[in-house]
Amino acid sequence: MGGLTGWLLLLCLVSSAKASFSPTINKFVFEVCEDVPIGSQAFTIEASDPDGDTLTYALVGPNAAFFQVDPNSGVVTVKSPLDRENSVTMLLDVTVSDTANLTPGRLTIILNDANDNSPIFRNTAFDISVPENTTVGGSVFTFLAEDEDEGDAGVVRYSITEIIPAQGSEVFEIGAINGELKLKGQLNYNLLSSFYRLRVNAGDLGGSCGSGDKVFQSSNVFAFVTVVDMPDLDPIFISAPYIGSIEENSAVDTSVLGVTAIDQDKGINDNIIYTIEDSTADGLFKISENDGIISISSAIDREVIGDTVTLTVKATESEVNVNGQPATTTTTVQVNIGDVNDNPPQFYNCEESCVTATQFTGEVFEHSLGAISIGMTVKDPDKSVQTELRLEGVDKDVFSVEPSLAASDSIVQLLVRQPANLDFEKKQQMVLQVIAIDKDKTTFQSTATVTINIKDTNDNSPTFLQDTYKLKVAEHSPVGTEVLSVTAEDPDTMDAGKITYSLLPESILEYFDVDTGTGRVYVKNNITLDRELRSLYSATLQARDSDGKPGTTVLEITLTDINDQPPIINRDLYREFVKEDGQLEFKIEVNTKRTVTLL
């Protein structure tokens, strides 16, 4: 009985000792990826009970809201999103109980980083202004983005994903590491865009937690770049070339035309100041410095300055350029001067240099046709006028004037109309007047005197005073005896002293000859001059001038008898009948061949 009681006491003691063991929490630190999805297992509470009792798990404390535990298995799942960036560690209070005992514990949850954050730009504004003359390579703006993740997931890289307009891709570039926006091409306010929109991306290098897939995060901002125009361009004239017109004698201050220049720096648009820098005719025009209106400043005479005046007009911006210098440009303005008929025609001698003249001379060969150059030019300094030309004077009908209707600048000639009246032997000089009349304004007239000297031509043949010369010379006259001394006359001046003489036909030269220079006819052979053989000779005396023109006269030469033969009557008897109171006349032939007349 005593032994039984001892065993019962031992059993009670053993049972009492067994009921006193509480559950034990075996692990207090857990690593959990912060990106564990809600409802997914984060970890399992590791606990044991020496008694082998069934354990019950519970979460308590402030962080219990982030997790949910299976009370039977101790499997903890995520109930609310975890964020390592808020806290790297979390203290989670848990209880593990068996039926009789409750064991509390505080777990340390280490949140492992997951790439769950996008880079965040820290710049407060993205409106950027940049001068257009910023040098290539110059910094424009620096983007700053931060990523709260660790490792590669927290490393930010920058890129430009879009530029509007697209040509901006040639102008801008960004540093991938430092986010510095630079110029890689030159800005130009006028030729390129003055405004750009850039979409800048900040992305991390990606990351994962545990064995999960690598995740990349990025964010974008829009930056607006405004190009600030700089005064780096000269002004420019628009609507060039400039051509204006004005009539001569127009009133001072009359407007001619206006010029316009603009500042090519459109974002600045300085005021323009106009000046006339040069002119082909000084002092005729002026320009309004504010509006570019060109007007007359002094009297204009087209005949003095010509048909056009060329101006050089300068436009200057009111403010200096980027180099501190005035920005200028020039243009050419042509002003056409309209003519007014305000001048009479005038005669000019233009043989050497054209000078005004009222006396002219010309030469013409007698009896010739054609034009006579007199060195005359008629000019009317007015444009689009016609000048009527007329001839006056005693000899006006011998000539005509050409042209009869002249333009503003015409050479004037005389044409021979009546060549027969141009006879040097009758008249050596003719004087006439040429009258120029402005056809539109006949009160405008000028007169010039023209003296025409008629030049001699060899138009005459030598002539003798008589057509026939009846001459006598004694038979057997000595050689050289003068039969006749006669000269031919030729009115042509070039033939004076140049007439030559000859005897024709050649057979006559057996008896007579002529001095070629003087026209003296003389006996050449006295022996053959025998009246008893031949008593009458006929010859032609020819005179030739310097041009070979001939003139002739007939010489009838009778040989007179000399007593060189005794007379012999050839008949012994002559019987003739005559009426009473009549006259007896007949010839008695003798061997001397002389004629004897008996009355």
RODO-2510 file (C-alpha; in nm, 4 decimals, decimal comma):
residues 599
     n   res          X          Y          Z
     1     m     0,0000     0,0000     0,0000
     2     g     0,2853     0,2275     0,0807
     3     g     0,4522     0,1468    -0,2541
     4     l     0,1404     0,2118    -0,4470
     5     t     0,1050     0,5423    -0,2851
     6     g     0,4601     0,6319    -0,3828
     7     w     0,4054     0,5490    -0,7492
     8     l     0,0904     0,7530    -0,7535
     9     l     0,2745     1,0416    -0,6013
    10     l     0,5520     1,0084    -0,8592
    11     l     0,2994     0,9957    -1,1427
    12     c     0,1257     1,3043    -1,0143
    13     l     0,4549     1,4769    -0,9837
    14     v     0,5497     1,3795    -1,3380
    15     s     0,2161     1,4890    -1,4766
    16     s     0,2383     1,8096    -1,2901
    17     a     0,5869     1,8728    -1,4250
    18     k     0,4813     1,8019    -1,7882
    19     a     0,1967     2,0521    -1,7935
    20     s     0,4261     2,3370    -1,7008
    21     f     0,6251     2,3607    -2,0379
    22     s     0,5454     2,6573    -2,2685
    23     p     0,6005     2,6788    -2,6472
    24     t     0,9391     2,8052    -2,7625
    25     i     0,9954     3,0479    -3,0504
    26     n     1,2976     2,9233    -3,2365
    27     k     1,3697     3,2028    -3,4888
    28     f     1,3378     3,5738    -3,4375
    29     v     1,4869     3,7258    -3,7538
    30     f     1,3346     3,6899    -4,0963
    31     e     1,4245     3,8470    -4,4352
    32     v     1,1252     3,9393    -4,6467
    33     c     1,1174     4,0992    -4,9925
    34     e     0,9319     4,4212    -4,9736
    35     d     0,7511     4,3433    -5,2933
    36     v     0,5835     4,0263    -5,1683
    37     p     0,2328     4,0488    -5,3048
    38     i    -0,0592     4,0782    -5,0664
    39     g    -0,1833     3,7355    -4,9704
    40     s     0,1503     3,5739    -5,0474
    41     q     0,3588     3,3999    -4,7895
    42     a     0,6238     3,6138    -4,6303
    43     f     0,7706     3,3654    -4,3826
    44     t     0,6680     3,0956    -4,1279
    45     i     0,6953     3,1438    -3,7556
    46     e     0,9213     2,8773    -3,6268
    47     a     0,8202     2,7541    -3,2795
    48     s     0,8134     2,4278    -3,0869
    49     d     0,6491     2,2873    -2,7756
    50     p     0,8369     2,0380    -2,5589
    51     d     0,5129     1,8773    -2,4716
    52     g     0,4271     1,8307    -2,8330
    53     d     0,1089     2,0191    -2,7886
    54     t    -0,0653     2,1780    -3,0774
    55     l     0,0435     2,5361    -3,1144
    56     t    -0,1622     2,8382    -3,1961
    57     y    -0,0088     3,1491    -3,3558
    58     a    -0,1175     3,5082    -3,3339
    59     l     0,0188     3,8545    -3,4311
    60     v    -0,0039     4,1515    -3,2048
    61     g     0,1339     4,4982    -3,1900
    62     p     0,1320     4,7932    -3,4329
    63     n     0,2927     4,6118    -3,7232
    64     a     0,0507     4,3259    -3,7067
    65     a    -0,1626     4,5143    -3,9570
    66     f     0,0909     4,4395    -4,2323
    67     f     0,0714     4,0639    -4,1910
    68     q    -0,1699     3,7861    -4,1380
    69     v    -0,0802     3,4550    -3,9764
    70     d    -0,2396     3,1190    -4,0092
    71     p    -0,3093     3,0360    -3,6386
    72     n    -0,2557     2,6700    -3,6960
    73     s     0,0473     2,6612    -3,9233
    74     g     0,2240     2,9828    -3,8340
    75     v     0,2483     3,0773    -4,2021
    76     v     0,2596     3,4544    -4,2239
    77     t     0,1262     3,6264    -4,5386
    78     v     0,1369     3,9890    -4,6404
    79     k    -0,1755     4,1782    -4,5604
    80     s    -0,0686     4,5361    -4,6475
    81     p     0,2067     4,6541    -4,8885
    82     l     0,5508     4,6590    -4,7464
    83     d     0,7917     4,9455    -4,8067
    84     r     1,1534     4,9101    -4,7266
    85     e     1,2056     5,2766    -4,8039
    86     n     0,9937     5,3638    -4,4998
    87     s     1,1705     5,1245    -4,2752
    88     v     1,4370     4,8664    -4,3360
    89     t     1,3297     4,6569    -4,0400
    90     m     0,9989     4,5883    -3,8794
    91     l     0,9371     4,4591    -3,5268
    92     l     0,6523     4,2172    -3,5278
    93     d     0,5081     4,0923    -3,1979
    94     v     0,3799     3,7368    -3,2058
    95     t     0,2366     3,4887    -2,9591
    96     v     0,2620     3,1142    -2,9685
    97     s     0,0408     2,9190    -2,7329
    98     d    -0,0495     2,5678    -2,6550
    99     t    -0,3593     2,4950    -2,4672
   100     a    -0,2203     2,5934    -2,1351
   101     n     0,0684     2,8276    -2,2046
   102     l     0,1251     3,1411    -2,4091
   103     t     0,4706     3,2419    -2,5278
   104     p     0,5144     3,5977    -2,6583
   105     g     0,7968     3,6979    -2,8894
   106     r     0,9224     3,9903    -3,0978
   107     l     1,0346     3,9082    -3,4447
   108     t     1,2656     4,1287    -3,6436
   109     i     1,1573     4,1468    -4,0070
   110     i     1,4334     4,2669    -4,2367
   111     l     1,2790     4,4022    -4,5556
   112     n     1,4949     4,3279    -4,8573
   113     d     1,4932     4,5884    -5,1270
   114     a     1,2927     4,5320    -5,4406
   115     n     1,2913     4,7711    -5,7408
   116     d     0,9571     4,9102    -5,6531
   117     n     1,0341     5,2822    -5,6845
   118     s     1,0576     5,4927    -5,9958
   119     p     1,3149     5,7720    -6,0114
   120     i     1,1651     6,0994    -5,8983
   121     f     1,2705     6,4305    -6,0530
   122     r     1,3676     6,6807    -5,7904
   123     n     1,3703     6,9878    -6,0182
   124     t     1,0967     7,2313    -5,9317
   125     a     1,0403     7,3590    -6,2861
   126     f     1,1248     7,2594    -6,6386
   127     d     1,0748     7,5869    -6,8251
   128     i     1,4162     7,6627    -6,9712
   129     s     1,5322     7,9744    -7,1567
   130     v     1,8574     7,9668    -7,3544
   131     p     2,0189     8,2427    -7,5633
   132     e     2,0461     8,1445    -7,9300
   133     n     2,4164     8,2288    -7,9353
   134     t     2,5022     7,9782    -7,6641
   135     t     2,8091     7,7911    -7,7803
   136     v     2,7830     7,4339    -7,8974
   137     g     2,8686     7,2101    -7,6018
   138     g     2,7383     7,4632    -7,3556
   139     s     2,5191     7,3547    -7,0656
   140     v     2,1525     7,4380    -7,0876
   141     f     1,9983     7,2678    -6,7829
   142     t     2,0667     6,9834    -6,5392
   143     f     1,7958     6,7320    -6,4621
   144     l     1,8068     6,5666    -6,1180
   145     a     1,6156     6,2496    -6,0427
   146     e     1,6508     6,0259    -5,7365
   147     d     1,5582     5,6612    -5,6853
   148     e     1,5104     5,5371    -5,3279
   149     d     1,5929     5,1829    -5,4233
   150     e     1,9333     5,0374    -5,3547
   151     g     2,1955     4,9003    -5,5846
   152     d     2,1326     4,9074    -5,9558
   153     a     1,7711     4,9720    -5,8815
   154     g     1,8697     5,3046    -5,7347
   155     v     2,1114     5,4092    -6,0115
   156     v     1,9491     5,6653    -6,2426
   157     r     2,0267     5,7110    -6,6133
   158     y     1,8876     5,9943    -6,8269
   159     s     1,7747     6,0018    -7,1879
   160     i     1,5688     6,2188    -7,4256
   161     t     1,2890     6,0102    -7,5661
   162     e     1,1115     6,2751    -7,7693
   163     i     1,1823     6,6232    -7,9069
   164     i     0,9288     6,8417    -8,0832
   165     p     1,0098     6,9609    -8,3430
   166     a     1,2117     6,6604    -8,4477
   167     q     1,5031     6,8744    -8,5724
   168     g     1,5790     6,9366    -8,2078
   169     s     1,7475     6,5957    -8,1966
   170     e     2,0333     6,7625    -8,3847
   171     v     2,0489     7,0438    -8,1339
   172     f     2,0181     6,8866    -7,7869
   173     e     2,1803     6,5989    -7,6001
   174     i     2,1704     6,4892    -7,2387
   175     g     2,4359     6,3358    -7,0175
   176     a     2,3175     5,9871    -6,9356
   177     i     2,4830     5,9884    -6,5947
   178     n     2,4658     6,3478    -6,4802
   179     g     2,1452     6,4570    -6,6554
   180     e     2,3128     6,7678    -6,7976
   181     l     2,1320     6,9005    -7,1064
   182     k     2,3828     7,0415    -7,3580
   183     l     2,3850     7,1824    -7,7089
   184     k     2,5269     6,9548    -7,9713
   185     g     2,4211     7,1875    -8,2534
   186     q     2,3863     7,5623    -8,2916
   187     l     2,0587     7,7239    -8,2047
   188     n     1,9068     7,9692    -8,4492
   189     y     1,6027     8,1679    -8,3534
   190     n     1,5094     8,2535    -8,7115
   191     l     1,6143     7,9538    -8,9160
   192     l     1,5335     7,6823    -8,6652
   193     s     1,2629     7,6632    -8,4062
   194     s     1,2367     7,9146    -8,1260
   195     f     1,0647     7,6611    -7,8964
   196     y     1,1303     7,2949    -7,8196
   197     r     0,9468     7,0398    -7,6081
   198     l     1,1634     6,7626    -7,4691
   199     r     1,0468     6,4484    -7,2972
   200     v     1,3238     6,3409    -7,0602
   201     n     1,3287     5,9915    -6,9139
   202     a     1,4951     5,8962    -6,5866
   203     g     1,5274     5,5184    -6,5552
   204     d     1,7093     5,2910    -6,3132
   205     l     1,9311     5,0005    -6,4031
   206     g     1,6769     4,7486    -6,2795
   207     g     1,6679     4,5215    -5,9781
   208     s     1,5031     4,2164    -5,8210
   209     c     1,4483     4,0704    -5,4743
   210     g     1,5419     3,7138    -5,4269
   211     s     1,5150     3,5045    -5,7333
   212     g     1,2426     3,7106    -5,8962
   213     d     1,2601     3,8685    -6,2428
   214     k     1,4568     4,1879    -6,2821
   215     v     1,2322     4,4920    -6,2711
   216     f     1,3048     4,8297    -6,4328
   217     q     1,1476     5,1525    -6,3215
   218     s     1,1427     5,4927    -6,4950
   219     s     0,9632     5,8243    -6,5009
   220     n     0,9304     6,1069    -6,7530
   221     v     0,9004     6,4822    -6,7465
   222     f     0,8373     6,7366    -7,0199
   223     a     1,0830     7,0226    -7,0443
   224     f     1,0072     7,3339    -7,2450
   225     v     1,3065     7,5111    -7,3994
   226     t     1,2536     7,8655    -7,5219
   227     v     1,5259     8,0041    -7,7498
   228     v     1,5990     8,3649    -7,6632
   229     d     1,6667     8,5707    -7,9742
   230     m     1,9917     8,7650    -7,9723
   231     p     2,0812     9,0678    -8,1855
   232     d     2,3224     8,8771    -8,4073
   233     l     2,1699     8,9491    -8,7489
   234     d     2,1868     9,2594    -8,9615
   235     p     1,8626     9,4171    -9,0779
   236     i     1,7331     9,3297    -9,4222
   237     f     1,5462     9,5306    -9,6833
   238     i     1,2231     9,3760    -9,8007
   239     s     1,0569     9,4133   -10,1413
   240     a     1,3878     9,4973   -10,3081
   241     p     1,4908     9,5955   -10,5735
   242     y     1,3620     9,9488   -10,5353
   243     i     1,2794    10,1439   -10,8501
   244     g     1,0952    10,4741   -10,8439
   245     s     1,0053    10,7424   -11,0948
   246     i     0,9691    11,1179   -11,0784
   247     e     0,9360    11,3878   -11,3447
   248     e     1,2038    11,6506   -11,3763
   249     n     1,1115    11,9914   -11,2381
   250     s     0,8873    11,8296   -10,9725
   251     a     0,8396    12,0313   -10,6554
   252     v     1,0756    11,9962   -10,3615
   253     d     0,9458    11,7539   -10,0926
   254     t     0,7531    11,5486   -10,3492
   255     s     0,7612    11,1828   -10,2412
   256     v     0,9284    10,9390   -10,4777
   257     l     0,9052    10,6008   -10,3053
   258     g     0,9598    10,4312    -9,9723
   259     v     1,2003    10,1601    -9,8626
   260     t     1,1475     9,9200    -9,5745
   261     a     1,3993     9,7251    -9,3710
   262     i     1,3277     9,4932    -9,0798
   263     d     1,5329     9,3525    -8,7954
   264     q     1,5955     8,9874    -8,8771
   265     d     1,6152     8,9168    -8,5062
   266     k     1,2425     8,8621    -8,4809
   267     g     1,2431     8,8328    -8,1079
   268     i     1,4055     9,1752    -8,0743
   269     n     1,2693     9,3768    -8,3657
   270     d     1,4756     9,6926    -8,3178
   271     n     1,3640    10,0189    -8,4742
   272     i     1,5325    10,1012    -8,8058
   273     i     1,7007    10,4328    -8,8910
   274     y     1,7359    10,5190    -9,2626
   275     t     2,0066    10,7309    -9,4285
   276     i     2,1261    10,8004    -9,7842
   277     e     2,4917    10,7035    -9,7962
   278     d     2,5718    10,7742   -10,1608
   279     s     2,4128    10,9117   -10,4767
   280     t     2,5179    10,9429   -10,8384
   281     a     2,3792    11,2965   -10,8240
   282     d     2,4391    11,4624   -10,4910
   283     g     2,1800    11,6656   -10,3081
   284     l     1,8750    11,5766   -10,5150
   285     f     1,7006    11,3428   -10,2713
   286     k     1,6506    11,3006    -9,8988
   287     i     1,5061    11,0220    -9,6842
   288     s     1,2951    11,0196    -9,3718
   289     e     1,5060    10,8431    -9,1105
   290     n     1,2056    10,6889    -8,9390
   291     d     0,9852    10,5609    -9,2204
   292     g     1,2219    10,5373    -9,5200
   293     i     1,0263    10,7732    -9,7483
   294     i     1,2513    10,9186   -10,0202
   295     s     1,1572    11,2648   -10,1466
   296     i     1,2992    11,5484   -10,3558
   297     s     1,5352    11,7893   -10,1825
   298     s     1,6375    12,0157   -10,4755
   299     a     1,5422    12,0946   -10,8356
   300     i     1,5891    11,8122   -11,0867
   301     d     1,6968    11,8709   -11,4459
   302     r     1,7018    11,5453   -11,6389
   303     e     1,9133    11,6946   -11,9153
   304     v     2,1867    11,7649   -11,6592
   305     i     2,1784    11,4576   -11,4367
   306     g     2,0592    11,1967   -11,6882
   307     d     1,7730    10,9502   -11,6981
   308     t     1,8456    10,7770   -11,3684
   309     v     1,9856    10,8521   -11,0269
   310     t     2,1164    10,5649   -10,8157
   311     l     2,1026    10,5967   -10,4382
   312     t     2,2695    10,3824   -10,1745
   313     v     2,0388    10,3666    -9,8731
   314     k     2,1549    10,2325    -9,5370
   315     a     1,9351    10,0850    -9,2645
   316     t     2,0756    10,0877    -8,9100
   317     e     1,9203     9,9172    -8,6079
   318     s     1,8571    10,1464    -8,3130
   319     e     2,0448     9,9175    -8,0734
   320     v     2,3904     9,7662    -8,1065
   321     n     2,4356     9,3986    -8,1859
   322     v     2,5924     9,1241    -7,9762
   323     n     2,9352     9,2576    -8,0692
   324     g     2,8556     9,6067    -7,9507
   325     q     2,8494     9,7386    -8,3060
   326     p     2,5663     9,8987    -8,5055
   327     a     2,3872     9,6430    -8,7194
   328     t     2,3476     9,7834    -9,0717
   329     t     2,2695     9,6890    -9,4279
   330     t     2,2463     9,8782    -9,7553
   331     t     2,0389     9,8606   -10,0691
   332     t     2,0401    10,0292   -10,4073
   333     v     1,7518    10,2517   -10,5107
   334     q     1,7095    10,3511   -10,8744
   335     v     1,5115    10,6657   -10,9440
   336     n     1,4074    10,7105   -11,3054
   337     i     1,3785    11,0745   -11,4068
   338     g     1,0837    11,1452   -11,6327
   339     d     1,1342    11,3932   -11,9149
   340     v     0,9501    11,7201   -11,9675
   341     n     0,9754    11,8935   -12,3051
   342     d     1,1550    12,2024   -12,1835
   343     n     1,4488    12,2380   -12,4257
   344     p     1,4785    12,3456   -12,7913
   345     p     1,6755    12,1376   -13,0408
   346     q     2,0395    12,2360   -13,0857
   347     f     2,2982    12,1808   -13,3565
   348     y     2,6314    12,0220   -13,2699
   349     n     2,9543    11,9769   -13,4584
   350     c     3,0625    11,6226   -13,3786
   351     e     3,3569    11,5797   -13,6151
   352     e     3,5966    11,5608   -13,3201
   353     s     3,4041    11,6214   -13,0010
   354     c     3,0450    11,7328   -12,9964
   355     v     3,0154    12,1068   -12,9353
   356     t     2,7291    12,3382   -13,0113
   357     a     2,7700    12,5137   -13,3463
   358     t     2,5788    12,7297   -13,5922
   359     q     2,8270    12,7233   -13,8832
   360     f     2,8988    12,4116   -14,0849
   361     t     3,0844    12,3392   -14,4055
   362     g     3,0809    12,0568   -14,6531
   363     e     3,2293    11,9636   -14,9867
   364     v     3,0797    11,8021   -15,2909
   365     f     3,2102    11,7236   -15,6355
   366     e     3,0250    11,8972   -15,9100
   367     h     2,7454    11,7011   -16,0779
   368     s     2,7657    11,4262   -15,8139
   369     l     2,4828    11,2524   -15,6317
   370     g     2,4729    11,1166   -15,2791
   371     a     2,5082    11,2430   -14,9252
   372     i     2,7252    11,5314   -14,8126
   373     s     2,8797    11,4962   -14,4685
   374     i     2,8775    11,8266   -14,2876
   375     g     2,9637    11,7025   -13,9355
   376     m     2,6235    11,8110   -13,8110
   377     t     2,4241    11,6462   -13,5355
   378     v     2,0930    11,7747   -13,4107
   379     k     2,0082    11,7003   -13,0522
   380     d     1,7112    11,7690   -12,8358
   381     p     1,8002    11,6779   -12,4781
   382     d     1,4356    11,6014   -12,4144
   383     k     1,3281    11,2420   -12,4645
   384     s     1,0635    11,1092   -12,7006
   385     v     1,0557    11,4263   -12,9073
   386     q     1,0738    11,4716   -13,2835
   387     t     1,2608    11,7451   -13,4581
   388     e     1,1528    11,8646   -13,8032
   389     l     1,4396    11,9748   -14,0284
   390     r     1,3956    12,2225   -14,3144
   391     l     1,6226    12,3944   -14,5662
   392     e     1,6144    12,7624   -14,6509
   393     g     1,8234    12,9732   -14,8855
   394     v     1,8668    13,0485   -15,2565
   395     d     2,0073    12,7059   -15,3319
   396     k     1,7783    12,5049   -15,1067
   397     d     1,6191    12,3211   -15,4004
   398     v     1,9545    12,1755   -15,5019
   399     f     1,9635    11,9749   -15,1785
   400     s     1,7411    11,7939   -14,9339
   401     v     1,8071    11,7361   -14,5664
   402     e     1,8185    11,3874   -14,4196
   403     p     1,6460    11,2979   -14,1966
   404     s     1,3588    11,5333   -14,2426
   405     l     1,2163    11,4186   -13,9075
   406     a     1,4849    11,3507   -13,6522
   407     a     1,4876    11,1789   -13,3161
   408     s     1,6408    11,3335   -13,0057
   409     d     1,9935    11,2649   -13,1335
   410     s     2,0446    11,2343   -13,5086
   411     i     2,3248    11,2855   -13,7566
   412     v     2,2227    11,5331   -14,0263
   413     q     2,3328    11,5068   -14,3894
   414     l     2,2517    11,6905   -14,7065
   415     l     2,1488    11,4934   -15,0129
   416     v     2,2020    11,6254   -15,3657
   417     r     1,8727    11,6514   -15,5517
   418     q     1,9805    11,8525   -15,8579
   419     p     2,3325    11,7441   -15,9531
   420     a     2,3138    11,9404   -16,2796
   421     n     2,3152    12,2619   -16,0771
   422     l     2,6391    12,1636   -15,9083
   423     d     2,8652    12,3139   -16,1746
   424     f     3,2004    12,4331   -16,0504
   425     e     3,2494    12,6359   -16,3667
   426     k     2,9371    12,8352   -16,2817
   427     k     2,9333    12,8405   -15,9013
   428     q     3,1949    12,7322   -15,6540
   429     q     2,9997    12,7779   -15,3316
   430     m     2,6413    12,7490   -15,2078
   431     v     2,5076    12,8713   -14,8743
   432     l     2,1846    12,7519   -14,7131
   433     q     2,0237    12,7321   -14,3712
   434     v     1,9102    12,4239   -14,1825
   435     i     1,6230    12,4949   -13,9438
   436     a     1,5380    12,2550   -13,6589
   437     i     1,1847    12,2818   -13,5180
   438     d     1,0504    12,0950   -13,2151
   439     k     0,7452    11,9264   -13,3624
   440     d     0,5545    11,9278   -13,0332
   441     k     0,6500    12,2816   -12,9379
   442     t     0,7155    12,4756   -13,2568
   443     t     0,8381    12,7816   -13,0702
   444     f     1,1516    12,5794   -12,9919
   445     q     1,3683    12,6357   -13,3018
   446     s     1,7354    12,6572   -13,3954
   447     t     1,9075    12,7611   -13,7191
   448     a     2,2476    12,6638   -13,8597
   449     t     2,4217    12,7965   -14,1723
   450     v     2,5808    12,5434   -14,4037
   451     t     2,8385    12,6422   -14,6650
   452     i     2,8847    12,3875   -14,9424
   453     n     3,2072    12,4165   -15,1373
   454     i     3,1740    12,2688   -15,4856
   455     k     3,4821    12,0812   -15,5935
   456     d     3,5919    12,0750   -15,9552
   457     t     3,5927    11,7522   -16,1529
   458     n     3,7443    11,6795   -16,4911
   459     d     3,4136    11,6982   -16,6653
   460     n     3,5166    11,9121   -16,9660
   461     s     3,7154    11,8299   -17,2759
   462     p     3,9594    12,0769   -17,4273
   463     t     3,8022    12,3062   -17,6912
   464     f     3,9448    12,5216   -17,9649
   465     l     3,8099    12,8618   -18,0508
   466     q     3,7335    12,7485   -18,4071
   467     d     3,6136    12,4248   -18,5454
   468     t     3,8248    12,4737   -18,8564
   469     y     4,1351    12,6733   -18,9175
   470     k     4,2137    12,7628   -19,2798
   471     l     4,5877    12,8094   -19,3051
   472     k     4,8344    12,8968   -19,5717
   473     v     5,2023    12,8279   -19,5964
   474     a     5,4429    12,8721   -19,8825
   475     e     5,5603    12,5609   -20,0507
   476     h     5,9063    12,4482   -19,9582
   477     s     5,8935    12,6577   -19,6391
   478     p     6,1934    12,5811   -19,4186
   479     v     6,1611    12,3120   -19,1569
   480     g     6,0200    12,4614   -18,8377
   481     t     5,8248    12,7281   -19,0147
   482     e     5,5185    12,8003   -18,7974
   483     v     5,1933    12,7247   -18,9667
   484     l     4,9706    12,7953   -18,6663
   485     s     5,0086    12,8570   -18,2966
   486     v     4,6858    12,7777   -18,1207
   487     t     4,5884    12,6566   -17,7720
   488     a     4,2856    12,4692   -17,6540
   489     e     4,0906    12,5867   -17,3543
   490     d     3,9723    12,3576   -17,0679
   491     p     3,7810    12,5166   -16,7750
   492     d     3,8721    12,2294   -16,5428
   493     t     4,1264    12,3559   -16,2936
   494     m     4,3209    12,0359   -16,2817
   495     d     4,3967    12,0655   -16,6549
   496     a     4,5601    12,4045   -16,6404
   497     g     4,8996    12,3758   -16,8155
   498     k     4,8505    12,0059   -16,8670
   499     i     4,6989    11,9924   -17,2182
   500     t     4,8957    11,7998   -17,4791
   501     y     4,8625    11,8244   -17,8573
   502     s     4,8980    11,5870   -18,1494
   503     l     4,8304    11,5817   -18,5259
   504     l     4,6166    11,3246   -18,6958
   505     p     4,6230    11,1214   -18,9066
   506     e     4,9671    10,9783   -18,8720
   507     s     5,0328    11,0297   -19,2465
   508     i     5,0264    11,4066   -19,2040
   509     l     5,3351    11,3827   -18,9854
   510     e     5,5402    11,3419   -19,3041
   511     y     5,4747    11,7082   -19,3748
   512     f     5,3742    11,8794   -19,0539
   513     d     5,4051    11,8292   -18,6786
   514     v     5,2928    11,9981   -18,3582
   515     d     5,4685    12,0873   -18,0355
   516     t     5,2882    11,8620   -17,7808
   517     g     5,3124    12,1168   -17,5050
   518     t     5,2326    12,4443   -17,6847
   519     g     5,0119    12,3517   -17,9797
   520     r     5,2473    12,5202   -18,2295
   521     v     5,2043    12,3591   -18,5720
   522     y     5,5162    12,3755   -18,7908
   523     v     5,6651    12,2477   -19,1161
   524     k     5,8401    11,9201   -19,0704
   525     n     5,9650    11,8466   -19,4274
   526     n     6,0161    12,1303   -19,6759
   527     i     6,1099    11,9089   -19,9681
   528     t     5,7845    11,7243   -19,9843
   529     l     5,5838    12,0457   -19,9602
   530     d     5,5544    12,0985   -20,3338
   531     r     5,2480    12,2805   -20,4438
   532     e     5,2910    12,1460   -20,7906
   533     l     5,2472    11,7977   -20,6492
   534     r     4,9863    11,8723   -20,3760
   535     s     4,8463    12,2032   -20,2815
   536     l     4,6003    12,1233   -20,0012
   537     y     4,6436    11,9303   -19,6773
   538     s     4,3792    11,8496   -19,4182
   539     a     4,4742    11,7511   -19,0631
   540     t     4,3131    11,7146   -18,7242
   541     l     4,4726    11,8938   -18,4351
   542     q     4,3885    11,7032   -18,1173
   543     a     4,4199    11,8344   -17,7624
   544     r     4,4007    11,6011   -17,4579
   545     d     4,3575    11,7035   -17,0954
   546     s     4,5087    11,5360   -16,7913
   547     d     4,2343    11,2782   -16,7867
   548     g     4,2797    11,1986   -17,1545
   549     k     3,9634    11,3697   -17,2680
   550     p     4,0145    11,4858   -17,6297
   551     g     3,9168    11,7997   -17,8145
   552     t     3,9832    11,8549   -18,1883
   553     t     3,9812    12,1119   -18,4584
   554     v     4,0352    12,0762   -18,8337
   555     l     4,3350    12,2351   -19,0037
   556     e     4,3031    12,3051   -19,3754
   557     i     4,6532    12,3934   -19,4952
   558     t     4,6937    12,5381   -19,8410
   559     l     5,0373    12,5595   -19,9971
   560     t     5,1000    12,8894   -20,1634
   561     d     5,3060    12,8967   -20,4811
   562     i     5,6505    13,0274   -20,5099
   563     n     5,8180    13,0976   -20,8449
   564     d     6,0208    12,7917   -20,8734
   565     q     5,9184    12,6686   -21,2245
   566     p     5,9011    12,8363   -21,5709
   567     p     5,5499    12,8258   -21,7065
   568     i     5,4804    12,6113   -22,0192
   569     i     5,1505    12,6282   -22,1987
   570     n     5,0501    12,2799   -22,2825
   571     r     4,8191    12,3719   -22,5794
   572     d     4,8993    12,5670   -22,8780
   573     l     4,5499    12,6970   -22,9355
   574     y     4,2599    12,7950   -22,7113
   575     r     3,9296    12,8786   -22,8772
   576     e     3,6345    13,0034   -22,6748
   577     f     3,3076    13,1728   -22,7666
   578     v     3,1557    13,4560   -22,5764
   579     k     2,8401    13,6597   -22,6210
   580     e     2,8723    14,0210   -22,6909
   581     d     2,9045    14,2246   -22,3870
   582     g     2,9854    13,9024   -22,2042
   583     q     3,2901    13,8226   -21,9980
   584     l     3,5440    13,5731   -22,1034
   585     e     3,7028    13,3535   -21,8417
   586     f     3,8769    13,0217   -21,8796
   587     k     4,1764    12,8343   -21,7514
   588     i     4,5011    12,7902   -21,9292
   589     e     4,6985    12,5000   -21,7957
   590     v     5,0707    12,5193   -21,7783
   591     n     5,3154    12,2570   -21,6710
   592     t     5,3716    12,4305   -21,3403
   593     k     5,0129    12,3436   -21,2593
   594     r     4,9433    12,7030   -21,1774
   595     t     4,6074    12,8374   -21,2673
   596     v     4,5915    13,1423   -21,4871
   597     t     4,2717    13,3324   -21,5179
   598     l     4,2112    13,5554   -21,8156
   599     l     3,9452    13,8212   -21,8091
***
